[in-house]
Amino acid sequence: MYPNNLPLNISLDGQSVEQKRSEILEYFLNTYHIFEKLFEIFQDDQVFYERPEPLRHPLIFYYGHTACFYINKLLISNNITNRINPEFENMFAIGVDEMSWDDLDEKNYEWPSVDAVREYRAKVKETVVEFIKSCEFSLPIDWESPMWIILMGIEHERIHIETSSVLHRQLDSKLVKEDPFFIECKEDSKPPQNELVKIEGEIVKLGKSKTDDYYGWDNEYGEYQEKVEDFKVSKYLVSNGEFLEFVQDGGYEKDQYWSDEGRRWKAYKKATHPTFWKKQDDQYFYRTLTQQIPLPLSWPVDVNYLEAEAFCSYKSEKTGKLITLPTEAMWHQVYEKYSGAIQFTKGNISLLHYASSAPVDSFAFGDIYDLVGNVWQWTSTPIDGFEGFEVHPIYDDFSTPTFDNRHNLIKGGSWISMGNETLKYSRYAFRRHFYQHAGFRYVEVKELHKNSSNNFYETDTQISQYCDFHFGEEHYGLENFHKRCAKIAFEYCDKKRKALDIGCSVGRGVFELAQKFDHVTGVDFSARFIKVGQLLLDQKSVGYTRQIEGDITEKVEVSLKELGLDDLKNSQIEFWQGDACNLKPHFTRYDLIISINLIDRVYDPKKFLLDMAHRLNSGGIFILGSPFTWNEEYTPKEDWLCTKSKTTQESIDEILENDFEPLCEPFLEEFVIRETERKFQHSKSQISIWKKK
C-alpha cells in the first residue's frame, strides 16, 4: 500500500541536490498516485458528478483541483510561462472552503468529462515531473526556492487526499466499492472504560522557526507562549460506545448541552446522531470509506466540534467536574510529555495500518493512546496567526480566511493523514460544523480557558496600509483616490447596471461604485484583501491598526456610515477571489470595468487587456489606471508593455484599438502611497478611458 522505504516527510536539507531531487520526485509520484487511487473506489464515472456535501462542489472539482494547483502556483511564481488548459485552471482553482465569496451556484459551471480531466491530470504530471528533473535549486530548500512551490503542491494534494476521502465517506455506499489498496480494519471489541491522566502545568511555547527541517504552512511559523495550569486528559479518544451513551440519554434533544451555534446547526441538519452513523430498526450502522458496517463501539467517534462540545457539557453534568476540550497548548503539552514514545509506525496514521479507524486501545504512546493518528482531535482553540506571522506570497489565502474565530484547530492527524499533517507543528482548522475524520479527547480543568484572538486583520501591516490608503478621506490634501476614480466612472458611463472592479484590493472602489450602479462585483487575487471588503459589507465596519512611528500604533475603526456609503440598499455587492488573467466565464455583460493600479502587477498584461472586450456590453466603458511601475516580481520582463521603441501607453493603445475607441486623451491622477511607518510617496496614475465598439 504505502511504500515502506518512503519517508513520511521530505527533509528540506540533504547530502546533495540530486539526491533531494530524486526524493522529491518519488514523493510527488507517490502522492499523485494515492490521490487518483482514491477516486477508483467509485462504481462508475457518473459518481464524479455527485455532491455529497451541499456546501462543497461536485467531486470532479477536487479531482481537477489538485492538478491545476501545481500549474497555477508555478505560473504565478514565474517558474513556468505557459498554461496547459486555461479553462480548467480557472474552473478548478477556487472554491474549497465554505466562504461567503465562494461560487456554489452550479449554474455557473459546465463540468467537463471525467476522461478530459484524466487527460489533463496526465499532462500536469508530465509537466511537474519535467520541472522537478530540470529546475535549479540549492539546499536547504526555503520559501524562495522553486522546489518549495513543488512541495507546496505535494502537501496541498496530500491535504486533499484526506478531505476528499471525507466526502467519499458521505456518498451513498452503493456508489463505491471495496479496493485492496485501502484495507479497512476488521477488529472491534468492547470499548475500554475511559480514565483521566494527570498532566502537570507549565509554560508552553508554540510556533516553529523558518530553519525547521520540514515544509510548513505559513500559520506554523512565529512565536507564542501560554501558561497552562495542571489538568487531566482522557487516556483514550472518545469511542463510539462512549458517545452512544450521550445519544441514548437524549443528548441531541437537550438544548442545554449545546451552544447557540450548535443549536442552530442541529436544527438545520435535524441531527440526532453523528453523520457517519445510520440508524435502521433500532440498530446503528457506521460508514467507512467503502462500506456500511455495524457500529464498531471500540472505534473513535467521528464528530464535528459542536457535537464534541455538547458531549463535554453532558459529561460535566454527569460527573460534576469541569470537562471540556483541550486547547492547542494542552495538546502540545501532552505530546511533549510522551514524545519519547512517539514512533509513527505505532500509530494508525498515513495509511500505515488501515484505511479506516481502529479500536481506541490499539495504539499506545506511554499512558496515552492515539496521541497521533486514528482520528484528528478537536481543540477549543480558534486558529489565528502567531506573533511574527507572515503569508507566503504564492499562497496568501491558505490561512488568513480561517482567522475569523469560526475555524477551530484539529491536532494529531488521522488514519489517512500524510506529510505535513503528521507533524506536531501542523495547524489545520475547520469550521465548527464541518466533518473531517475527526473526533476528540477531553480534559478536566479547574476553570475554562479563555481563548484570545490576535484579530489578524487588525494587525497585518500590509493590510493596514491598504486600509489606510482606501479608507482615508484625504491624503495630504488629495481627495480619496478611489472616490475620484468612481466619479470619473459616473461621468463617462451612461448605463449603470453592472460594474466590475478588477484588482479591487480591500474594496473602497466597489462601495463607491455601488452608489450609482445596481450591481457591483469586486475581484482580487488576494483572499486577504477581499476579506476586508466582505467584512465591511457584512458588519458595516472594519478595524485595523495604523502604524504611527516605530512600534507606536493606533487602532482605527471605519464604518460605511462614516464613509458616507451606508445607503446602498438598491445595489448588490459581491466580492470574489480571482485571477485577472484567467477570469471565470460568468464575469461578463458589464456596463463598466474599472482596473486601477493592476496592469503592471499581472503576469500576462496583454492577455488581460484582450479579454476585457469579451466581458463588456456593446458601448461599455473600460477605465484603466496605472503608474506603470513594471517589476519582474510580478511580470516576466519579456511581457512588459514598455519596450525600447514603445511606451506602455502606446502598447495599450495598440492592443485595444480593434475593440475599443478612446474617449479622451490619457491623463494623470495623483495619489499618495503609505510605505512604512510615516513614510509617504506621491505617485501618479495614468488614466485612460475606452468605449467598446
Protein Blocks (a to p, Z undefined) as FASTA:
>chain_A
ZZfklcfbdcfbdfbfklmmmmmmmmmmmmmmmmmmmmmmpfblklmmpcfblkbccfkl
mmmmmmmmmmmmmmmnopafbdfblmlmmmmmgofbccfkbcfbfklpccddfklmmmmm
mmmmmmmmmmmmmmccdddddfklmklmmmmmmmmmmmmmmmmmmmmmmpcfklpccdfk
lccdfbdcddddddddddddddddedddfkbcbdcdfklgccdddddddddddfbdcdfk
lmmmmmmnommmmmklpcfklmmmmmmnopabdfkbcceehiacdddfkbccdddfkbcc
dddfklmmmmmmmmmmmnopacddddfklmmmmmmmmmmmpcfklpcghhlmbgcdcdfk
lbcghjbghkbghiacddfbdcdddehiacdfklmmlmmmmmnopaccdehiaakbghjl
lpmkbccdddfkbccdddddddddfbdcddddeklmlmmmklmmmmmmmmpmbgghiacf
klmmmmmmmmmmmblcbccdehklnommmmmmmmmmmbdcdddfblklmmmmmmmmmnop
acddddfbhjbccdddddfklnopabmmkbccddddddfklccfklghifbdcdehklmm
cfblmlmmmmmmmmpcehiacddddehiacfklmcfklpcbdfkbcfklmmmmmmmmmpc
cfbdcddddddddfbhjbccdddddddddddZZ
